[in-house]
Amino acid sequence: MDTHDHDPGAGKLDEERLQTLLIGPQSPWQRVVVAEQAGSTNADLADWARTGKASDGTALLTGYQSRGRGRLDRSWSAPPETSLAISLLVVPGTEVPAERWTWLPLIAGMATSEAIRRATDVPTLLKWPNDVMVADRKLCGILAERVETPDGPGCVIGIGVNTDLTEEQLPVPWATSLLLAGARTRDKNTVAATILRAFGLLYRNWLDDFDGSALARSYVARCATIGREVRVVLSDSEDARGRAEAIDDHGRLVVRTADGLQTFGAGDVVHLR
């Protein structure tokens, strides 16, 4: 059966429905905007944040972005309505120590992985730092960027989920989509709302009840990288290889290399077979 044709919820994002689902007195989300299309939701939201057009708790979503950006400044695009792009803006406040910010992209990955499991029954895992995987195929990528706002430093976090890509439409052979993974639903509104709610819960803990070692344990429980032989790509000309052994209290990856233990705060990880 072609699930794409028979999933009644695989349609477009509904701004009014998302506002009803997400905005409330106990919610971190104060404004939800759906764009018909965007170049890059992260770039657009960052521009809004810098100029005061968006404040803490703003989420921008689209079913089609033509110039999406990933780590190491890679660009990508997907056919209209085959993916879900969510960018969110949080402005934690100057009382939050700078060293705690390293956790923001990781809790976005934790929230996204958990939300997709709950909403779609797809068994996701994390590849450090925040790729959401189904087995060894990438379902979702996340990019966090610091931005200066009139209210102080903020973070724009972009979450891109492959929802309806067919095998022929995949950007790379090691990608996958909710369609290909046999998701119970691919309703973009359900998936988006579940991700944003899950992030809101983790973000509140990060703000108010921070415990780096507890976060690290929670992250490791969802992570497929620990215990694997990995290559950490730092740039086009630099990488490191070894066995991923732990996540430290700052969310950094600890790898045992030929030169001993090394800790990485950023990088693109390749799981080696």
C-alpha positions in Angstrom: 0.0 0.0 0.0 1.3 3.5 -0.8 1.0 5.1 2.7 1.5 8.5 1.2 -1.8 8.4 -0.6 -3.7 6.9 2.4 -2.4 9.0 5.3 -5.0 11.7 5.7 -2.7 13.6 8.0 0.3 13.9 5.6 -0.9 17.3 4.5 0.2 20.9 5.2 1.0 22.7 8.4 -1.9 24.6 9.9 -0.8 27.7 11.8 -4.1 28.1 13.7 -4.1 24.5 14.8 -0.5 24.7 16.0 -1.1 27.9 17.9 -4.0 26.2 19.7 -1.9 23.1 20.5 1.2 25.0 21.7 0.5 28.5 23.1 -0.6 28.7 26.7 0.2 30.1 30.1 2.5 27.2 31.0 4.1 26.9 27.6 7.4 28.5 26.5 5.9 29.1 23.1 4.5 32.6 22.7 4.3 32.8 18.9 4.0 30.2 16.2 4.3 31.2 12.5 3.8 28.9 9.5 5.4 30.0 6.2 4.2 28.7 2.9 7.9 28.3 2.0 11.3 29.6 3.1 14.8 29.8 1.9 16.1 28.8 5.4 13.9 29.0 8.5 17.0 29.4 10.6 18.3 32.3 8.6 14.8 34.0 8.6 14.3 33.6 12.3 17.8 34.7 13.1 17.2 37.9 11.1 13.9 38.5 12.9 15.6 38.0 16.2 18.4 40.4 15.5 16.0 43.1 14.5 13.5 42.6 17.3 10.8 41.1 15.1 10.9 37.8 17.0 11.4 37.3 20.7 11.9 34.4 23.1 9.5 31.6 22.5 9.0 32.1 18.7 8.7 29.1 16.4 8.8 29.3 12.6 7.7 26.3 10.5 7.4 25.4 6.9 6.8 22.3 4.7 9.3 23.6 2.1 12.6 25.3 2.4 14.8 25.7 -0.6 18.1 26.6 1.0 18.3 24.5 4.2 21.7 24.6 6.0 23.4 21.9 8.1 26.7 21.5 10.0 29.9 22.5 8.3 27.8 25.0 6.3 26.4 22.2 4.0 23.3 23.1 2.1 20.3 20.9 1.1 16.8 21.1 -0.2 13.9 18.7 -0.7 10.7 18.7 -2.9 7.8 20.7 -1.5 5.9 19.1 1.4 8.2 16.1 1.7 9.9 17.5 4.9 9.2 19.5 8.0 11.4 22.4 9.0 11.1 23.9 12.5 13.2 26.8 13.8 12.7 28.0 17.3 14.1 31.0 19.2 15.0 30.8 22.9 16.6 33.7 24.9 17.7 32.1 28.2 18.9 35.3 29.9 22.3 36.4 31.1 21.9 34.5 34.4 22.4 31.2 32.6 26.2 30.4 32.5 27.7 30.3 29.0 29.1 26.8 29.5 25.6 25.4 29.9 24.7 26.5 26.4 26.5 23.5 24.9 23.5 21.4 25.9 21.0 23.2 23.8 21.5 21.4 20.5 21.7 18.1 22.4 18.4 18.6 24.3 16.9 19.5 20.9 18.0 16.1 19.6 16.7 14.3 22.7 13.3 16.0 22.4 13.1 15.4 18.7 14.0 11.7 19.0 11.6 11.1 21.9 8.8 13.1 20.2 9.0 11.2 16.9 8.9 7.9 18.8 5.8 9.0 20.6 4.0 10.5 17.7 4.9 8.0 14.9 6.1 4.7 16.6 9.3 5.0 14.6 12.2 3.6 16.8 14.7 6.5 16.7 18.1 6.9 18.2 20.7 9.7 18.4 24.0 10.0 16.7 26.1 12.5 18.6 25.6 15.4 18.8 22.0 15.5 17.5 21.3 13.6 14.3 18.1 11.6 14.8 18.6 8.1 13.2 16.5 5.1 12.3 19.1 2.2 12.5 22.0 3.8 10.6 19.9 6.1 8.4 19.4 9.8 9.1 15.9 10.9 9.6 16.4 14.4 11.1 19.2 16.9 11.4 19.5 19.8 13.9 21.5 23.0 13.8 21.8 25.5 16.6 23.2 29.0 16.1 23.8 31.8 18.6 22.2 35.1 17.8 22.3 38.5 19.4 18.9 40.0 20.1 17.7 43.2 21.7 16.9 41.2 24.8 20.3 39.6 25.0 22.0 36.5 23.5 19.7 33.9 22.1 19.8 30.6 20.3 18.0 29.7 17.0 17.6 25.9 16.7 16.6 24.4 13.4 15.1 20.9 13.2 14.6 19.3 9.8 12.5 16.1 9.6 12.2 14.0 6.4 8.5 13.2 6.4 7.4 12.1 2.9 10.6 11.5 0.9 10.6 8.4 -1.3 13.7 6.3 -1.9 14.3 8.2 -5.2 14.1 11.6 -3.5 16.6 11.0 -0.7 19.5 13.5 -0.8 22.0 10.7 0.2 21.6 6.9 0.3 22.0 6.8 4.1 19.0 9.1 4.7 15.5 7.9 5.4 12.0 9.4 6.0 8.9 8.8 8.1 7.3 7.4 5.0 10.1 4.9 4.4 10.3 4.0 8.1 6.6 3.0 8.2 5.4 5.7 10.6 2.0 5.4 12.1 1.3 9.0 11.1 3.2 11.6 9.1 0.9 14.5 10.1 3.2 17.4 10.2 1.1 19.2 12.8 1.1 16.3 15.2 4.9 15.7 14.7 5.7 19.4 15.0 3.6 20.0 18.1 5.0 16.9 19.8 8.6 18.0 19.1 8.0 21.5 20.4 6.2 20.3 23.6 9.0 17.8 24.3 11.7 20.5 23.8 9.7 22.8 26.1 9.9 20.3 28.9 13.6 19.6 28.6 14.3 23.3 28.1 12.5 24.2 31.3 14.6 21.6 33.2 17.8 23.0 31.5 16.8 26.5 32.7 15.6 25.8 36.2 16.9 22.5 37.4 20.1 21.9 35.6 22.1 18.7 36.3 24.8 18.0 33.7 25.5 14.5 34.9 21.8 13.6 34.9 21.4 15.0 31.4 24.4 13.1 30.2 22.9 9.8 31.5 19.6 10.6 29.9 21.3 11.4 26.6 23.4 8.2 26.6 20.3 6.1 27.1 19.1 7.4 23.7 22.5 7.5 21.9 23.8 5.0 19.4 27.3 6.5 19.3 28.6 5.4 22.7 30.6 2.2 22.4 31.1 2.6 18.6 34.2 3.1 16.6 33.8 6.6 15.1 35.4 9.2 13.0 34.9 12.8 14.2 35.1 15.2 11.2 36.3 18.6 12.4 36.8 20.2 9.0 37.4 19.2 5.4 41.1 18.5 6.3 40.9 17.4 9.9 39.4 14.4 11.7 40.0 12.0 14.6 39.3 8.3 15.0 38.7 6.1 18.0 36.1 4.5 20.3 33.3 6.8 21.6 33.3 6.2 25.4 31.1 8.8 27.1 29.3 12.1 27.2 30.6 14.5 29.8 28.7 16.9 31.9 28.9 19.6 29.2 27.5 17.3 26.5 30.8 16.8 24.8 31.8 13.5 23.3 34.7 11.6 24.9 36.7 9.4 22.4 39.6 7.1 23.1 42.0 7.7 20.2 45.5 6.4 19.5 46.7 9.5 21.4 44.5 8.9 24.4 41.2 10.3 25.5 40.1 13.3 23.5 36.9 15.5 24.1 35.0 17.1 21.3 32.4 19.8 21.7 31.5 19.9 18.0 32.1 17.8 14.9 30.4 15.5 12.4 30.4 11.9 13.6 30.7 8.9 11.3 29.9 5.5 12.8 32.5 3.1 11.5 31.6 -0.5 10.9 
